[in-house]
Amino acid sequence: MTLATTVLAGAKDRVLPPSIPFRYFGAAVLFHPVMWLLVLIDAPETVGFAGGTGFSLTALHILTLGVLATTAMGAALQLLPVATRQAMPAHWPARLGFWLLVPGTLLTGHGMAMATDWAMALGGAMAATALAMLGVLIALNVMRARDLGLVAAHG
């Protein structure tokens, strides 16, 4: 039996319901044009951006949190249980992570665009909590994969 056969055996029982990773991917697809729109709205400032609040900073965070982080989380939550051969013990943390990350990203972006301190702080706390929670969820999954030493060591 090859490694690929071993890893894929019973994979259907370990993957999350499609609605969980697809919500992360869907959010990334929606955030992407928003990021480009913000860059176009504030193009002169974006080229010479040197700090401060505004649309340029918002675009950067929409890219990093809204596009890259949501894509990475969706992919990790869908693929790691298959690769590690360890099912996620519960699905609610992955759902909760989405409902913290996406609104947190939107609130952070709003706060940065409008220079609103409370929105930046609350949105940043929501997004950071989501990333930390999902990071722990992924780390626990990788740590349970003791028979896949390379995967566990890489994780």
PyMOL commands that set and color helices and strands:
alter all, ss='L'
color gray80, all
select helices_A, chain A and resi 3-8+11-13+19-41+43-47+55-84+92-114+117-143+149-154
alter helices_A, ss='H'
color red, helices_A
deselect
rebuild
show_as cartoon
